[in-house]
Amino acid sequence: MISDLKHALRSLAKSPGFSVVAVVIVALGIGATAAMFSIVNALVLRPIALPDPDRLAVVYETHLERNLPQFAISVPNYVDWTNRNRTWESLAAYTGRTMNLTEGGDPELVQVGAVTANFLTTFGRLPVLGNNFPIEADRPGGEKLAIISDAFAKRRLGGTASALGKTLTLDGTVYTIVGVTGSESVLPIQFDVLVPLAADAAKEERMDHYLDVYGRLKAGVTLEQANLELQAIAKQIERELPKADHGWSTTVVPLEREIVSASVRTGIYVLLGAVGVLLLIACANLSNLMLVRASARAHETAVRAALGASRPRIVRGFVAESLSITAIGGVAGLLLAYWLVAAVRSLPLPRAGEISLDWRVLAVACVATLLTGLLAGVGPALKAARTDPQEVLKTRSSRAGSRSGMRDSLVVLQISLSLVLLIGAVLLARSFWRLIRVDPGFNSTQVLTLALRPTRNTVPFYDAVERDVAALPGVTHVGSISRLPLTSGNTQNEIFAVGPSAVANDQPVQASWRLIHGDYFSAMQIPLLRGQDFRKLTRNEARNAMVISASLARTLWGNDDPIGRQIKRINGIFTVIGVVGDVRSQQLGMESIPAFYMSINRFTYGPQSLVVRTTGELAPLVAALRETVKKIDPSVPIFQIRPMDEIRAASLQQERTLIALLSGFAGSALLLAALGTYGVIAFVVQQRTREVGIRIAIGAQTTDVLRLVLGQGARLAGLGIVIGLVIALAASRLLSSVLYATPATDVLSYLVAAFALVVTALAASLIPAFRAARVNPLLALRAE
């Protein structure tokens, strides 16, 4: 075998053009495969880097009647679950909030996690420096302690070594640092600071759902058993409190599936299938090149056979060449994969920092390289070994291999598989085009946003900011909102109609809520359909007023006028003063949900995002906004300065990434199909030079020769397209879940992809066709 490899390498060195093309094909296939598998390995196959990750889960409340399959948990329900369950080793609660840090430098808004004392131990993690929270700190009135992240300690405190014992002033309250977490990001939350939750269950409303709950199962307990027990506890609570907890149940999700959501997994599997198809195309292309090479070396093979070389020896020689090519291409592919993985880490994917070329990825790459070499080399080797040496030596020509059903079949296979990828890319492109054209219910152009969070004089501060910003040149409207549309997270509540309604007064309706101030609706160009907003009301009037969306108005009162009607919420009764258009607040591809808006005169909740509409350039406005805010209150941090157009574009990042990757695979497949078609047609033209010369000699025109050659390319493309359409239709369901308003059998997408492939195949056939048309019949016949 060593001698076969040496001979193979010498032979490849004599054909550098063929060798380079073959290596590039293999590198492309192996590189894409290794890079894609590294994503699957990190996000799906590799367990989370936590002790016994299979015992970790996320617990949600559910209310299927209100279309709430997963919802946050109320404090009283969490306490009841903790006290009554027998299947969980621990249940930990968390709620995220933002707080102002006002010491040790410029004011900064920090991400704070309010957690139960057992939060870190539930995940099997303890601070790498210092201690965990004592249980006493997690009680109402407990000591104000903090655990900080390693990144926060380095960014704000100059390092971790001296952090313990220091204090942080957050929203005016002083917290003492007792611990520092490790630098690895393995917890399912992002935070700068952790503080004790210290919730008072006796004062919490059971209808107020805002906790995220994580749990660790007892050894030997399954998720199904734990969920059944929690559902039974939920039934008990419902029997005890039929009004406050009617219809609520639970669902349990493995932590790993919560971190990598179902939509992300679906996209990953689609891309993994695409890269598998690309590898098959690369394998078919290499096999075709080897087949052409074997046909061109038919005379050499016949001489070797005549001198006594056995068929197994001939087969080993060709397979050795194939394995040599794939080995070199595999190494080049791993270098390509290393570069691709570095780029992939910057994508908005969960656990992206864990994506790497570990031993699993290297093993898959090695297996793929070996299989590619064998699959690409065995067929051509067997065909070469079956060549009759007497026939070849008699003609001193390689035309014994001029006609090959195998070559044509491999080209057809490449074209059909390329069509499948191309159809997928076109479908996603059409889906994305429809998605970006969706009307979100607001106008994002010429709008600049920034977030603010004062810790004192909240309403007067926003009054002053909106007044002074409105006076800036070019600014037409200014308002603020507690959570911008198309940003992560949501706030929802149960509400009840008061008086005559399409919904029974004791039947709650789930609706999204926001706190607004100033001229928010005009700044976002959300249409005011009826009534008014809060601007003309006094502060006391605004406290008890509410503006609702059109869909919520229809849900509660049908086509009746809702102005003046009343809505009961957890913290009081509100009078409807206006109706505005529906807004797609969570995702462009998700229908708008019923919503209501309250004034910040009622209460404030976290930071407010200032929304500024201007007729001028956005960039110069940033400095003016900073200066304006600093003049009013220099202690207020300014953060998240972004154009609304940028926020809208960022909300589609996952779809954009999927399109880019699949389009890249489809483009690579199209290139390989073009190379395969070109190689076969060029070889056939070379083999049929005498025939073409005779045709020209007896009067064939240039168009006749072009039609002859292009016809062969068209026949191969046509057959490949028919087979590809059948495969694409069979696999269409795989794409359905990632398409928006576009059927997986969209006829126009199939036609566009097929047309692109026909053009590519004909373009690949043009050079050999023109070469054939320029054949000199005298030279062709003399050479024969």
C-alpha positions in Angstrom: 0.0 0.0 0.0 2.9 2.3 0.7 4.2 1.9 -2.8 0.7 2.7 -4.2 0.6 5.9 -2.2 4.0 6.9 -3.4 3.0 6.2 -7.0 -0.3 8.1 -6.4 1.5 11.2 -5.1 3.9 11.2 -8.1 1.1 10.9 -10.5 -0.9 13.8 -8.9 2.3 15.9 -8.9 2.4 15.5 -12.7 -1.2 16.9 -13.0 -1.2 20.0 -10.8 -4.3 21.5 -12.4 -6.4 18.4 -11.7 -4.9 18.0 -8.2 -5.6 21.6 -7.1 -9.2 21.5 -8.3 -9.8 18.2 -6.6 -8.2 19.4 -3.3 -10.3 22.6 -3.4 -13.5 20.6 -3.9 -12.7 18.3 -1.0 -11.6 21.2 1.3 -14.9 23.0 0.6 -17.0 20.0 1.5 -15.0 18.9 4.6 -14.6 22.5 5.8 -18.3 23.2 5.7 -19.1 19.9 7.3 -16.6 20.3 10.2 -17.8 23.9 10.8 -21.5 22.9 10.8 -20.9 19.9 13.0 -19.0 22.1 15.5 -22.2 24.1 15.9 -24.3 21.0 16.4 -21.8 19.6 18.8 -21.7 22.7 21.0 -25.4 23.5 20.9 -27.0 20.1 20.8 -24.7 17.2 21.5 -22.3 18.5 24.2 -23.9 18.6 27.7 -24.1 21.9 29.6 -20.9 22.4 31.7 -22.8 22.0 34.9 -23.0 19.0 37.4 -25.6 16.5 36.3 -27.1 18.7 33.6 -29.8 16.1 32.8 -31.3 16.8 36.2 -31.7 20.6 35.6 -34.9 22.0 34.2 -37.0 25.2 33.9 -40.5 25.3 35.3 -43.3 27.4 33.8 -46.8 28.1 34.7 -49.3 27.4 31.9 -52.8 28.6 31.1 -54.0 26.9 27.9 -57.4 28.6 27.9 -55.6 31.9 27.5 -53.0 30.6 25.0 -50.2 30.7 27.6 -48.1 27.6 27.1 -45.2 29.0 29.1 -45.5 31.8 31.5 -43.7 33.3 34.5 -44.5 32.2 38.1 -46.1 34.1 40.9 -44.2 34.2 44.3 -47.1 32.5 46.3 -47.2 29.6 43.8 -43.4 29.2 43.9 -43.5 29.0 47.7 -46.3 26.4 47.6 -44.4 24.3 45.1 -41.2 24.5 47.2 -43.1 23.4 50.4 -45.2 20.7 48.9 -43.1 18.9 46.4 -41.2 15.6 47.0 -39.4 15.2 43.6 -37.1 18.2 43.4 -33.8 18.5 45.2 -34.2 22.3 45.0 -36.3 24.9 43.2 -34.7 28.3 42.8 -36.3 31.6 41.7 -34.9 34.5 39.7 -36.2 37.8 38.4 -34.1 40.3 36.4 -34.1 44.0 37.0 -31.9 46.9 36.2 -30.4 49.2 38.8 -28.4 52.4 38.8 -24.8 52.2 40.1 -23.9 55.6 41.2 -20.5 55.4 42.8 -16.9 54.7 41.7 -17.1 56.3 38.3 -19.7 57.4 35.8 -23.3 56.3 36.6 -24.0 53.0 35.0 -27.1 50.8 34.6 -26.2 47.3 35.7 -28.0 44.0 35.1 -29.1 42.7 38.5 -30.5 39.3 39.3 -32.7 39.0 42.4 -32.4 35.4 43.3 -33.3 33.0 46.1 -30.4 31.9 48.4 -30.3 28.5 46.7 -30.0 29.8 43.2 -26.3 29.1 42.6 -26.3 25.8 44.5 -29.2 24.6 42.3 -26.9 24.8 39.3 -24.0 23.2 41.3 -22.1 26.5 41.3 -20.7 28.5 44.1 -18.7 31.7 44.1 -15.0 31.2 43.2 -14.2 33.9 45.8 -16.1 34.5 49.0 -19.4 32.9 50.0 -22.9 32.3 48.8 -25.9 34.1 50.3 -27.0 32.9 53.7 -30.6 31.8 54.0 -31.3 34.8 56.4 -30.4 37.3 53.6 -33.3 35.9 51.5 -36.0 36.9 53.9 -37.8 40.3 54.1 -35.6 42.8 55.8 -32.5 40.6 55.4 -29.0 42.0 55.1 -28.2 43.7 51.8 -25.6 41.5 50.2 -24.3 41.1 46.6 -22.5 38.5 44.5 -20.8 40.0 41.4 -19.7 38.5 38.2 -16.0 38.2 37.3 -16.5 40.4 34.3 -18.2 43.2 36.4 -15.4 43.0 39.0 -12.8 43.5 36.3 -14.7 46.2 34.5 -15.8 48.3 37.4 -13.8 47.4 40.5 -10.3 46.9 38.9 -10.2 43.1 39.5 -11.6 40.3 41.6 -8.8 40.1 44.3 -9.9 43.1 46.3 -13.7 43.0 45.5 -14.8 41.2 48.7 -16.1 43.5 51.4 -16.5 46.4 49.1 -19.9 48.1 48.7 -22.1 49.0 45.8 -24.7 51.7 45.8 -27.6 50.4 43.7 -30.6 52.7 43.4 -29.5 54.4 46.5 -29.2 51.2 48.6 -25.8 50.0 49.8 -25.0 46.3 49.2 -21.9 44.6 50.5 -20.1 42.2 48.1 -19.7 38.7 49.7 -18.8 36.7 46.6 -17.5 36.7 43.0 -18.6 34.1 40.4 -16.3 32.4 37.9 -15.5 33.8 34.5 -17.2 31.0 32.5 -20.7 31.8 31.2 -22.6 28.6 31.9 -25.6 29.9 33.9 -28.8 30.4 31.8 -28.9 34.1 32.9 -26.8 37.2 32.2 -26.0 39.4 35.1 -23.5 41.9 36.6 -24.8 41.6 40.2 -26.9 39.1 42.1 -28.8 40.2 45.2 -31.2 38.2 47.5 -34.8 38.1 46.2 -36.1 38.4 49.8 -39.8 38.2 48.6 -42.6 38.4 51.2 -45.1 35.8 50.0 -47.8 37.2 52.3 -47.7 40.5 50.5 -47.4 39.2 47.0 -50.4 38.7 44.6 -51.0 35.3 43.3 -51.9 36.8 39.9 -48.7 38.7 39.6 -46.4 36.4 37.6 -42.8 37.6 37.3 -40.4 34.8 38.5 -38.3 32.5 36.5 -38.0 29.2 38.3 -35.2 26.6 37.8 -35.0 23.2 39.5 -32.7 20.3 40.1 -34.4 16.9 40.2 -33.7 14.4 42.9 -31.6 11.4 41.6 -33.7 8.9 39.8 -36.7 11.2 39.3 -37.8 11.9 35.7 -39.0 15.1 34.3 -42.4 13.6 33.7 -42.8 12.5 37.3 -41.8 15.9 38.6 -44.1 17.7 36.2 -47.1 15.4 37.2 -46.4 16.2 40.8 -46.3 20.0 40.2 -49.5 19.7 38.1 -51.2 17.9 41.0 -50.0 20.7 43.4 -51.4 23.3 41.0 -54.8 21.5 41.1 -54.7 21.6 44.9 -54.0 25.3 44.9 -56.9 25.8 42.4 -59.3 24.0 44.7 -58.1 26.0 47.6 -58.2 29.3 45.7 -60.6 28.9 42.8 -60.8 32.6 41.9 -57.2 33.5 42.2 -55.6 30.5 40.5 -58.2 29.1 38.2 -56.9 27.3 35.1 -53.2 27.5 36.0 -51.0 24.4 35.6 -47.3 23.7 35.0 -44.9 22.4 32.4 -41.3 21.4 32.8 -38.6 21.9 30.1 -35.1 20.5 30.2 -32.6 23.3 30.8 -30.6 22.4 27.7 -33.7 22.8 25.5 -34.5 26.1 27.2 -31.0 27.5 26.4 -31.1 26.3 22.8 -34.7 26.9 21.8 -36.7 24.7 19.4 -36.6 27.4 16.6 -32.7 27.5 16.9 -32.5 23.7 16.8 -34.8 23.5 13.7 -32.5 26.0 11.9 -29.4 24.1 13.0 -30.9 20.8 11.7 -31.8 22.5 8.4 -28.3 23.7 7.9 -26.8 20.3 9.0 -28.9 18.7 6.3 -27.8 21.3 3.8 -24.1 20.8 4.6 -24.6 17.0 4.2 -26.0 17.6 0.7 -23.1 19.8 0.0 -20.7 17.1 1.0 -22.5 14.6 -1.2 -22.2 17.0 -4.1 -18.4 17.4 -3.4 -18.1 13.6 -3.3 -19.9 13.2 -6.6 -17.8 16.0 -8.2 -14.6 14.4 -7.1 -15.8 11.0 -8.3 -16.5 12.5 -11.7 -13.1 14.1 -11.9 -11.5 10.7 -11.0 -13.7 9.0 -13.6 -12.6 11.5 -16.3 -9.0 11.1 -15.2 -9.3 7.3 -15.4 -10.7 7.5 -18.9 -7.9 9.8 -20.0 -5.4 7.3 -18.6 -7.0 4.3 -20.2 -4.0 3.6 -22.4 -1.6 3.8 -19.4 -3.9 1.4 -17.4 -4.0 -1.0 -20.4 -0.2 -1.1 -20.6 0.0 -1.8 -16.9 -2.5 -4.6 -17.2 -0.7 -6.1 -20.2 2.6 -6.1 -18.2 0.9 -8.2 -15.5 -0.7 -5.8 -13.1 -3.7 -7.4 -11.5 -7.1 -5.8 -11.2 -6.9 -5.4 -7.4 -3.5 -3.7 -7.9 -5.0 -1.3 -10.5 -8.0 -0.6 -8.1 -5.6 0.1 -5.2 -3.7 2.6 -7.3 -6.8 4.7 -8.2 -8.2 4.5 -4.6 -4.8 5.6 -3.3 -4.9 8.6 -5.5 -8.4 9.4 -4.3 -7.4 9.0 -0.6 -4.3 11.2 -1.2 -6.5 13.9 -2.6 -9.0 13.7 0.2 -6.3 13.6 2.9 -4.7 16.8 1.6 -8.2 18.3 1.1 -9.2 17.3 4.6 -6.3 19.1 6.1 -7.1 22.2 4.0 -10.8 21.8 5.0 -9.9 21.8 8.7 -8.0 25.0 8.2 -11.1 26.4 6.5 -13.3 25.1 9.3 -11.1 26.8 11.9 -11.6 30.1 10.2 -15.4 29.5 9.8 -15.7 28.6 13.5 -14.0 31.8 14.5 -16.6 33.7 12.4 -19.5 31.6 13.7 -18.7 32.5 17.4 -19.8 36.1 16.6 -23.2 35.0 15.5 -26.2 35.5 17.8 -26.4 31.9 18.9 -26.8 30.5 22.4 -23.6 28.9 23.7 -21.7 30.4 20.8 -18.6 30.8 22.9 -18.5 27.0 23.3 -18.3 26.3 19.5 -14.8 24.8 18.8 -13.0 22.1 16.9 -12.8 19.5 19.6 -12.1 15.8 19.3 -15.6 15.0 18.2 -15.5 17.5 15.3 -12.0 16.2 14.3 -13.3 12.6 14.4 -16.3 13.5 12.2 -14.0 15.3 9.8 -11.6 12.3 9.6 -14.5 9.9 9.0 -16.0 12.2 6.4 -12.6 12.5 4.6 -12.1 8.8 4.6 -15.6 8.1 3.3 -15.3 10.8 0.6 -12.0 9.3 -0.6 -13.5 5.8 -0.7 -16.8 6.8 -2.3 -15.1 9.0 -4.9 -12.3 6.6 -5.8 -13.8 3.1 -5.8 -16.3 3.6 -8.6 -13.8 5.0 -11.1 -11.2 2.5 -10.0 -13.5 -0.5 -10.7 -14.5 1.0 -14.0 -10.8 1.5 -15.0 -10.0 -2.1 -13.9 -12.7 -3.5 -16.1 -11.3 -1.9 -19.3 -10.3 -4.3 -22.0 -6.5 -3.7 -22.5 -6.5 -5.3 -26.0 -9.2 -2.9 -27.3 -7.4 0.1 -25.9 -3.9 -0.8 -27.1 -5.3 -1.7 -30.5 -6.7 1.8 -31.0 -4.0 3.7 -29.0 -6.8 5.8 -27.8 -8.7 6.4 -24.6 -12.0 6.5 -26.4 -13.0 3.2 -24.6 -14.0 5.5 -21.8 -15.6 8.1 -23.9 -19.1 7.1 -23.2 -19.9 6.7 -19.5 -23.3 6.4 -17.9 -21.6 6.8 -14.6 -20.2 10.2 -15.5 -23.5 11.4 -16.6 -25.3 10.0 -13.5 -22.9 11.8 -11.2 -23.5 15.1 -13.0 -27.2 14.5 -12.7 -26.8 13.8 -9.0 -24.9 17.0 -8.5 -27.5 19.1 -10.3 -30.4 17.5 -8.5 -28.8 18.0 -5.0 -27.7 21.5 -5.9 -31.3 22.3 -6.9 -32.6 21.1 -3.5 -30.2 23.6 -1.8 -31.0 26.4 -4.2 -34.8 25.9 -3.7 -34.3 26.1 0.1 -32.3 29.3 -0.3 -34.8 30.9 -2.6 -37.7 29.9 -0.3 -35.9 31.5 2.7 -35.2 34.6 0.7 -38.8 35.0 -0.3 -39.9 34.4 3.2 -37.4 37.0 4.5 -38.6 39.5 1.9 -42.2 39.1 3.1 -41.1 39.4 6.7 -39.2 42.7 6.3 -42.2 44.1 4.5 -44.5 43.3 7.4 -46.2 46.4 8.8 -45.3 46.3 12.5 -47.8 49.0 13.4 -45.3 51.7 13.8 -42.8 53.6 11.6 -39.1 53.1 12.6 -37.5 55.5 10.2 -36.0 58.7 11.5 -36.4 57.6 15.1 -33.6 57.5 17.7 -34.0 55.7 21.0 -32.0 55.8 24.2 -32.7 54.3 27.7 -32.8 56.3 30.9 -33.4 55.3 34.5 -33.5 58.0 37.2 -33.6 56.9 40.8 -35.5 60.0 42.1 -38.0 62.5 40.9 -38.9 60.1 38.1 -41.9 61.8 36.4 -40.5 65.4 36.7 -37.2 64.1 35.2 -38.9 62.6 32.2 -41.1 65.8 31.9 -37.9 67.9 31.8 -36.1 65.6 29.4 -38.9 65.4 26.9 -39.5 69.2 27.1 -35.8 70.0 26.5 -35.3 67.4 23.8 -38.4 68.5 21.9 -36.8 72.0 21.7 -33.7 70.6 19.8 -33.4 71.4 16.1 -35.2 69.0 13.8 -37.0 67.1 16.6 -40.7 66.8 15.9 -42.0 64.3 18.6 -40.6 62.9 21.9 -42.0 60.2 24.2 -40.9 57.3 26.2 -42.0 53.7 26.8 -41.0 51.0 29.4 -40.1 48.4 26.7 -39.6 49.1 23.0 -41.3 47.0 20.4 -39.2 44.1 18.9 -36.9 43.9 21.9 -36.5 40.8 24.1 -38.9 40.1 26.9 -42.5 41.1 27.5 -44.8 42.2 30.3 -48.3 40.7 30.6 -51.1 40.8 33.0 -54.6 39.5 33.6 -57.3 42.2 33.2 -61.1 42.1 33.7 -63.8 44.1 32.0 -66.0 46.1 34.3 -69.7 46.3 33.3 -71.2 45.0 30.1 -68.7 43.3 27.9 -68.2 40.5 25.3 -66.3 38.7 28.0 -67.7 37.8 31.4 -66.6 40.1 34.2 -65.1 37.2 36.1 -63.2 36.0 33.0 -59.7 37.4 32.8 -58.1 38.4 29.5 -54.3 38.1 29.1 -52.8 41.3 27.6 -49.4 42.9 27.2 -48.8 46.1 29.0 -46.4 49.1 28.6 -45.8 52.3 30.5 -45.6 55.4 28.4 -45.1 59.1 28.7 -45.2 62.2 26.6 -45.9 62.1 22.8 -44.9 58.4 22.4 -47.6 57.4 19.9 -46.8 60.3 17.6 -43.1 59.7 17.9 -43.6 56.1 16.7 -46.5 57.1 14.3 -48.8 54.6 16.0 -52.3 55.7 14.9 -54.7 57.0 17.5 -58.0 55.5 16.3 -60.3 56.9 19.0 -60.1 59.2 22.0 -56.9 60.7 23.3 -53.6 59.9 25.0 -52.4 61.0 28.4 -50.9 64.4 27.5 -54.0 66.5 28.2 -54.7 64.8 31.5 -53.6 66.0 35.0 -51.3 63.6 36.8 -54.1 62.3 39.0 -56.3 61.7 35.9 -53.5 60.0 34.1 -52.9 57.6 37.0 -56.3 56.0 36.5 -56.5 56.2 32.7 -55.6 53.6 30.1 -55.1 53.5 26.3 -55.8 50.1 24.7 -55.0 48.5 21.4 -57.6 47.9 18.8 -57.5 44.1 19.2 -58.0 44.4 23.0 -61.0 46.7 22.4 -62.5 44.1 20.0 -61.9 41.3 22.5 -63.6 43.1 25.4 -66.4 45.1 23.6 -66.6 43.9 20.0 -67.5 46.8 17.7 -68.9 49.0 20.6 -67.2 52.2 21.5 -64.7 51.4 24.4 -64.1 55.1 25.4 -65.2 55.6 28.9 -65.4 51.8 29.7 -63.5 50.5 32.7 -60.9 47.8 33.1 -59.9 46.1 36.4 -56.3 45.3 36.8 -54.2 43.9 39.7 -53.6 47.4 41.1 -56.8 49.2 40.5 -59.6 50.1 38.1 -58.8 52.2 34.9 -60.9 54.1 32.5 -60.3 53.7 28.8 -59.5 57.1 27.2 -58.1 56.0 23.8 -57.7 53.3 21.3 -54.5 52.9 19.2 -53.4 50.6 16.4 -52.0 47.1 17.1 -48.2 46.8 17.3 -46.1 43.7 16.7 -44.2 44.1 20.0 -42.3 40.8 20.1 -41.4 39.6 16.6 -42.2 40.8 13.1 -43.3 37.2 12.3 -45.7 37.0 15.3 -49.1 38.5 15.2 -49.8 41.4 17.5 -51.3 40.6 20.8 -53.9 42.6 22.8 -52.1 45.4 24.7 -52.8 48.3 27.0 -50.8 51.4 27.9 -50.6 53.1 31.3 -49.0 56.4 32.3 -45.8 56.5 34.3 -47.8 58.8 36.7 -49.2 55.5 38.0 -45.9 53.8 38.6 -42.5 53.2 37.0 -41.0 49.9 36.1 -37.3 49.8 35.3 -35.8 52.1 32.7 -37.8 54.1 30.1 -36.7 54.2 26.5 -36.8 57.7 25.1 -38.1 57.8 21.6 -37.2 60.8 19.5 -38.5 61.5 16.0 -36.5 63.9 13.9 -36.3 65.3 10.4 -32.5 65.6 10.5 -29.6 63.2 10.7 -29.6 60.8 13.7 -25.8 60.8 14.4 -25.5 64.5 15.3 -28.5 64.2 17.6 -26.7 61.7 19.9 -24.4 64.3 21.4 -27.2 66.7 21.8 -29.3 64.2 23.7 -26.4 63.3 26.0 -25.8 66.9 26.8 -29.5 67.6 27.4 -29.8 64.7 29.9 -26.6 65.5 31.7 -27.8 69.1 32.3 -31.0 67.9 33.9 -29.5 65.1 36.1 -25.8 64.1 35.7 -26.4 61.0 37.9 -28.7 59.3 35.4 -26.9 56.7 33.2 -27.5 56.9 29.5 -27.4 53.6 27.6 -28.6 51.7 24.6 -28.5 54.6 22.1 -29.9 53.0 18.9 -31.9 54.0 15.9 -35.2 52.2 15.8 -34.4 50.9 12.3 -31.4 49.2 13.9 -33.6 47.5 16.5 -36.0 46.3 13.8 -33.1 44.9 11.8 -31.6 43.2 14.9 -34.9 41.5 15.6 -34.4 39.5 12.3 -30.8 38.5 13.0 -31.6 34.8 13.4 -33.5 34.7 10.1 -30.7 36.7 8.4 -28.1 34.3 9.6 -30.0 31.2 8.4 -30.4 32.7 5.0 -26.7 33.7 4.8 -25.5 30.2 5.7 -27.9 28.3 3.5 -27.3 30.7 0.6 -23.6 30.1 1.1 -24.1 26.4 0.9 -26.4 26.7 -2.1 -23.8 29.0 -3.9 -21.0 26.5 -3.2 -23.2 23.6 -4.5 -24.0 25.6 -7.7 -20.3 26.2 -8.3 -19.6 22.5 -7.8 -22.4 21.6 -10.2 -21.1 24.0 -12.8 -17.6 22.5 -12.4 -18.9 19.0 -12.7 -21.0 19.9 -15.8 -18.0 21.7 -17.4 -15.7 18.8 -16.7 -17.9 16.2 -18.3 -18.8 18.3 -21.3 -15.2 19.3 -21.9 -14.1 15.6 -21.7 -16.8 14.5 -24.1 -15.9 17.2 -26.6 -12.3 16.1 -26.4 -13.3 12.5 -27.0 -15.5 13.4 -29.9 -13.1 15.7 -31.7 -12.9 13.4 -34.8 -16.7 13.2 -35.0 -17.0 17.0 -34.7 -14.3 17.4 -37.4 -16.2 15.1 -39.8 -19.5 17.0 -39.1 -17.8 20.3 -39.9 -16.1 18.8 -43.0 -19.4 17.7 -44.5 -21.0 21.1 -43.9 -22.1 21.4 -40.3 -22.4 25.1 -39.2 -21.2 26.6 -35.9 -24.7 26.7 -34.6 -25.1 23.0 -35.3 -22.0 22.2 -33.3 -23.1 24.5 -30.5 -26.5 22.9 -30.5 -24.9 19.4 -30.3 -22.7 20.2 -27.3 -25.2 22.4 -25.4 -27.9 19.9 -26.0 -25.9 17.3 -24.0 -25.5 19.8 -21.1 -29.2 20.7 -21.3 -30.2 17.0 -21.2 -28.1 16.5 -18.1 -29.5 19.6 -16.4 -33.1 18.7 -17.4 -32.8 15.3 -15.9 -31.1 16.6 -12.7 -33.8 19.3 -12.3 -36.6 16.8 -12.6 -35.0 14.5 -9.9 -34.2 17.6 -7.8 -37.7 18.8 -7.8 -39.0 15.5 -6.6 -36.4 15.4 -3.8 -37.2 19.1 -2.8 -41.0 18.4 -2.7 -40.3 15.3 -0.5 -38.1 17.4 1.9 -40.3 20.5 1.9 -41.8 19.8 5.3 -38.3 20.3 6.9 -38.4 24.0 5.9 -42.0 24.8 6.7 -41.3 25.7 10.4 -38.8 28.4 9.4 -40.7 30.1 6.6 -43.0 33.1 7.1 -46.1 33.5 4.9 -44.4 31.3 2.3 -45.5 27.7 1.5 -42.7 25.2 1.3 -44.1 24.3 -2.1 -44.1 27.8 -3.5 -44.1 27.4 -7.3 -42.3 30.6 -8.1 -39.4 29.7 -5.8 -39.1 26.3 -7.5 -39.2 27.9 -11.0 -36.6 30.6 -10.1 -34.2 27.9 -8.6 -34.7 25.6 -11.7 -34.1 28.5 -14.1 -30.9 29.5 -12.2 -29.6 26.0 -12.4 -30.4 25.7 -16.2 -28.5 28.9 -16.9 -25.6 27.7 -14.8 -25.4 24.3 -16.6 -25.6 26.0 -20.0 -23.0 28.6 -19.0 -20.7 25.7 -17.9 -21.2 24.0 -21.3 -20.5 27.2 -23.4 -16.7 27.1 -23.2 -16.5 23.4 -24.4 -19.1 24.2 -27.0 -17.2 27.1 -28.5 -14.0 25.1 -28.3 -15.7 22.3 -30.4 -17.1 24.8 -32.9 -13.5 26.0 -33.6 -12.2 22.5 -34.3 -10.1 22.4 -37.6 -11.4 19.3 -39.4 -8.1 18.7 -41.2 -6.1 18.7 -38.0 -8.7 16.6 -36.2 -8.7 13.9 -38.9 -4.9 14.0 -39.3 -4.5 13.5 -35.5 -6.8 10.5 -35.6 
